[in-house]
Amino acid sequence: MNGSQKDTSHPLGRIAIAGDLLLDQYSECEDGYSDNEQVDLWNIYSTRYFPGNAANVGNNVCSLGAAGQVLGVIGTDYEGDLLLANLHPKLDTSAVARTPLRGTTLKTRLQQQSATRLRIDREDRSPLDPDVKQTLAKMWRSLAPGVNGFILSDLGKGLFDAELIQTFITTARSCGIPVYIDPSGNDPGRYRGATAIFPNLNEFNQLTSSSFGSAVDAIMAARKLMDEYDIQMLVLKDAGRGCCLIEADRCYCLPALCRNPLSVVGAGDSLIAAFAVYASIGASSADALLAGALAAGVAVSKPFTATVTPEDIAALSQQRHIQNLIFTRRGGDKEWTYSAQS
């Protein structure tokens, strides 16, 4: 299979997702106080686990009906086992490397009445072992020719350095694959050549050493960044105010589409997943943004780290009286086509 022979066996194509794979733990607690130790006491009475970050992006890609392939590294530990067990059953994990040299990243949220009171992170920020890094690059070169879109979810924890990220991007571009990146850190050069990057406003300010107060204020700076680093599009997420798609000659801004958010965790994962999935089947960038914004709106309306389905997007679209996205079942479970209404 060469670069022009993409996956046509699946109605929505194949999306590859690389990035930090982590486990989200939500523990519901009752608080108290230990008189003996004179410290606050948290009594955990229930715990739920969900895939997070790139793993959640992969789950969203599959729940939206596309084929997903995830690349990354997890530990040979109990948390790694839990993470794999909670992935979407159709998410391909054959390119996930397991190593005893680093533990699986775990984010633990202690909650009361479903509100997070404290978060505890366990993560390894050391550089990736050179052999594992080489293995990931080799696996991506092998997978790339059959992929329709590539998402990189980068937490900036040291797992993927600039060299490996550029290997991902240049390999994708040589195969004609669009690259969508959820960035972090203060070095935009890591993402040179990406099709689109998806920072929130805080991340954009960090990337550009700026202090913009809104997405609209940052449009000119975004175009300067895009021009300097050969980035075609920038989707700027502005929390409760919505998001903007910035291109060289156009800009589309959408309001937040959920009126009563329950949890913002993972909303960006759902947005970038939906954008990539619908762009891969012919949606314009503006319509892919709308699909992504609807997906994010659905995600924040659900508790915990959430996934989104085409039915969810269609329902919110109807609820918000949005008429230019049409989702039609092609026949068979989870097979949907996209069209835009003029």
FENURLIN-V696624 format. One record per pair of residues at least 24 apart in sequence whose ideal C-beta (glycine too) atoms are under 10 Angstrom apart, sorted by the first residue. I is the first residue (numbers start at 1). J is the second residue. Records with the same first field share a line. If there is no record, write none. Layout:
BEGIN
I=J  J
END
This chain:
BEGIN
1=144  145  146
2=145  146  175
3=144  145  146  147  171  172  173  174  175  176  177
4=145  175  176
5=145  146  175
6=145  146  147  148  149  175  176  177  280
7=66  67  69  145  146  147  148  280
8=146  148
9=67  146
10=65  66  67  68  90  148  335
11=65  66  67  281  330  331  332  334  335  336  337
12=61  62  64  65  66  67  148  149  277  278  280  281  310  330  334  335  336  337  338
13=65  66  67  146  147  148  149  276  277  279  280  281
14=61  66  67  68  69  92  143  146  147  148  149  150  280
15=57  58  60  61  62  64  66  67  68  69  70  147  148  149  150  151  177  178  180  273  276  277  279  280
16=58  61  67  68  69  70  71  92  95  139  140  143  144  146  147  148  149  150  151  152  168  172  177  179  276
17=53  54  55  56  57  58  59  60  61  62  68  69  70  71  72  91  92  95  149  150  151  152  153  180  269  272  273  276
18=54  57  58  69  70  71  72  95  136  139  140  143  150  151  152  153  154  159  160  164  165  168  181
19=53  54  55  56  57  58  70  71  72  151  152  153  154  155  159  160  168  181  182  269
20=52  53  54  55  72  73  74  105  123  152  153  154  155  156  157  158  159  160  182  184
21=51  52  53  54  55  56  57  58  70  71  72  73  74  75  80  83  84  87  93  96  97  104  105  153  159
22=50  51  52  53  54  55  56  72  74  79  83  104  105  106  107  121  122  123  155  157  305
23=49  50  51  52  53  55  74  77  78  79  80  81  82  83  84  86  104  105  106  107  108  122  305
24=48  49  50  51  52  53  55  56  83  86  105  106  107  108  109  119  265  266  304  305
25=49  50  52  79  82  106  107  108  109  110  119  120  122
26=50  107  108  109  110  111  114  116  263  265  303  304  305
27=108  109  110  111  118  120
28=109  110  111  112  113  114
29=109  110  111  112  113  117  118
30=112
31=110  112  117  118
40=118
42=110  111  112  117  118
44=108  110  111
46=111
47=108  111
48=86  109  111  303  304  305
49=79  82  83  85  86  106  304  305
50=82  83  86  107  265  266  304  305  306  307
51=82  83  84  85  86  87  88  91  266  269  305  307
52=83  86  105  106  107  153  155  265  266  269  305
53=105  107  153  154  155  157  182  266  268  269  305
54=151  152  153  154  155  159  182  269
55=83  84  86  87  88  91  93  96  105  153  269  305
56=86  87  88  153  265  266  268  269  270  273  299  305  306  307
57=91  151  152  153  180  182  266  268  269  270  271  272  273  276  307
58=87  88  90  91  92  93  96  151  153  269  273  307
59=86  87  88  90  91  266  269  270  273  305  306  307  308
60=88  91  151  266  269  270  271  272  273  274  276  277  295  299  305  306  307  308  309
61=88  90  91  149  151  269  270  272  273  274  276  277  280  307
62=87  88  89  90  91  92  273  277  307  334
63=88  90  91  270  273  277  295  306  307  308  309  310  311  312  334
64=270  273  274  276  277  278  291  295  307  308  309  310  312  313  334  336
65=90  277  281  309  310  327  329  330  333  334  335  336  337  338
66=90  148  149  273  274  276  277  278  280  281  334  336
67=91  92  146  147  148  277
68=92  93  151  273  277
69=93  94  95  96  139  140  143  146  147  150
70=94  95  96  151  153
71=95  96  97  135  136  137  139  140  143  150  152  160  168
72=96  97  136  153  159  160
73=97  98  99  101  102  104  105  124  128  129  132  133  135  136  159  160
74=98  99  102  103  104  105
75=99  100  101  102  103  104  105  106  124
76=100  101  102  103  104
77=102  103  104  106
78=103  104  106
79=103  104  105  106  122
80=104  105  106
82=106
86=305
88=307
90=334
92=143
94=139  143
95=135  136  138  139  140  142  143
96=136  139
97=128  129  131  132  133  135  136  139
98=132
99=128  129  131  132  135
101=126  128  129  131  132
102=126  128  129  132  158  159
105=155  157  159
107=265  305
109=263  265  304  305
111=303  304
114=262  263  303  304
115=262  263
116=263  265
119=265
121=157
123=155  157  158  159
124=157  158  159
125=155  156  157  158  159
126=157  158  159
127=158  159  160  161
128=158  159  160  161  164
132=159
133=159  160  161  163  164  167
134=164  167
136=160  164  167  168
137=163  164  167  168  171
138=167
140=164  167  168  171  172
141=167  168  171  174  175
142=171
143=171  175
144=168  171  172  173  174  175  176  177
145=171  174  175  176  177
146=175  177
147=171  172  175  177  178  280
148=176  177  178  276  277  279  280  281
149=177  178  179  180  195  273  275  276  277  278  279  280  281
150=175  177  178  179  180  181  194  195  276
151=178  179  180  181  182  198  269  272  273  275  276  277
152=179  180  181  182  183  190  191  194  197  272
153=180  181  182  183  184  198  268  269  272  273
154=181  182  183  184  185  190  191  197
155=182  183  184  185
156=183  184  185  186  187  190  203  206
157=184  185
160=190
161=190
162=187  189  190  191  192
163=190
164=190
165=189  190  191  192  193  194
166=190  191  192  193
168=194
169=193  194  195  230
173=230
177=280
178=232  233  275  276  279  280
179=231  232  276
180=233  235  272  273  275  276  279  288  292
181=231  272
182=235  237  268  269  271  272
183=207  231  234
188=225  226  228  229  231
189=228  229
190=229
191=225  229  230  231
192=228  229  230  231
193=229  230  231  232
194=226  229  230  231  232  233  234
195=231  232  233  276  279  285
196=226  231  232  233  234  235  245  246  247  272  275  276  279  285  288  289
197=222  225  226  229  231  232  233  234  235  236  272
198=233  234  235  236  237  243  245  268  269  271  272  275  276  292
199=225  234  235  236  237  268
200=235  236  237  238  239  243  264  267  268
201=236  237  238  239  241  243  244
202=237  239
203=236  237  268
204=234  236  237  238
207=234
212=236  238
213=238
214=238  239  241  244
215=239  241  242  243  244  246  251  253
216=241  244  251  253
218=244  246
219=244  246  251  253
220=246
221=246
222=246  247  251
223=247  248  249  251
232=285
233=275  279  285  288  289
235=268  271  272  275  285  288  289  292  293
237=267  268  271  272  292  293  296
239=264  267
240=264  300
242=293  296  297
243=268  271  289  292  293  296
244=289
245=275  285  286  288  289  290  292  293
247=285  286
250=285  286
252=284  285  286  287  289  290  293
253=289
254=286  289  290  292  293  294  296  297  322
255=293  297  320
256=293  296  297  300
257=290  293  294  295  296  297  298  300  301  316  317  319  320  322
258=293  294  296  297  298  299  300  301  302  316  319  320
259=297  301  319  320
260=300  301
261=296  297  299  300  301  302
262=299  300  301  302  303  304  306
263=299  300  301  302  303  304  305  306
264=296  299  300
265=299  300  302  303  304  305  306
266=296  299  300  302  304  305  306  307  308
267=292  293  295  296  297  298  299  300  301  302  305  306  308
268=292  296  299
269=295  296  299  305  306  307  308
270=294  295  296  297  298  299  300  302  305  306  307  308  312  313
271=295  296  297  299  308
272=296
273=299  307  308
274=298  299  308  310  312  313
277=310  336  338
278=310  313  325  327  336  338  340
279=338
280=338
281=336  337  338  339
282=337  338  339  340
283=325  338  339  340
284=340
286=324  340
287=324  325  338  339  340  341
288=338
290=317  322  324  325  340
291=317  325  327  338
293=320  322
294=319  320  322  325
309=334  336
310=334  335  336  337  338
311=336
END
